[in-house]
Amino acid sequence: MRQRREELGLSQEDLAARLRISVRAYGNWERGLVKEWTDRKLLALAEALEMSERQCCWLFRIMVDRDPPPTWRAAEESRLPADPAQRDYLCDYAALMESTPYPSFLVDHRWDVALTNSAFDQLFLSVRPHPTALPDDNFLRFVLFHPDAAGVLEDHEPAWCVPLLAQFATALAGAPDDEGLRSIRQEVARDPFMEAAYRYGVPHWLSTHGAEAAERDGAVRTVRHPDARWGQTRCRMVAESSRMLDAMGLTRITLILTASQGGPVGPVRGGGGVQQHGARLRAVPSLGD
């Protein structure tokens, strides 16, 4: 609860106001002093913390060892841009994202994920639930803190963690008062391994490889795809934006997969028994609605 609140840049007073309870009462919630968690309390908490459907399921499983009521859906309307033109653009961009066979996602400067396509969801299909570090919630937190990250991202520590920590250090230096970035910095500080990588590993890596090595666009890395026909696969990160995406503070990152030896000659579309879903746009209602 505290980590999610800090992600949103909210104080205990802010959450108490959203829940319409006293600050002392919310403090007891956060300290785990609630005697009985009811559906009403948990659903109110999920709404106040702007949780996705997967995060809400995780919250219920931790607190009461079951799933939330089947009628509940994540209320993400508040995350839509206020500008109607931007809202329409994101809805159409969801269709564009879904047309590419490669894993592709939209992120903001905090690495919060706004949009993923089916290929992205397939790549991370084996990732288990996690309260704050899901790949389609915050990609940086996933890379640094999710226990399953190393199972998908090959050479996890040197090829993924250190470069993203270098990018994070640059972002934090440019916006030291950003609450979301400060929350990630606090989480890094609580992890001895990541704190050592941030303080010592990143400067050494930059001195060895140069600052340009921390750029996302053009970086070549390796992933382990759950579809055996891909297996361990080289990928190039392509980062791009547009006038409208810039206005919303978003960047599109696509992982261009290259067939490994003995792998497919082209991208696999819907193979391996994996069900295709529509583009998973967190900030826009389902395209079928």
Secondary structure, 3 states (H helix, E strand, C coil): CHHHHHHCCCCHHHHHHHHCCCHHHHHHHHCCCCCCCCHHHHHHHHHHCCCCHHHHHHHHHHHHCCCCCCCCCCCCHHHCCCCHHHHHHHHHHHHHHHCCCCCEEEECCCCEEEEECHHHHHHCCCCCCCCCCCCCCEHHHHHHHCCCHHHHECCHHHHHHHHHHHHHHHHHHHCCCCHHHHHHHHHHHHCHHHHHHHHHHHHHHHHHHCHHHHCCCCCEEEEECCCCCCCEEEEEEEEECCHHHHHCCCEEEEEEEECCCCCCCCCCCCCCCCCCCCCEECCCCCCCC
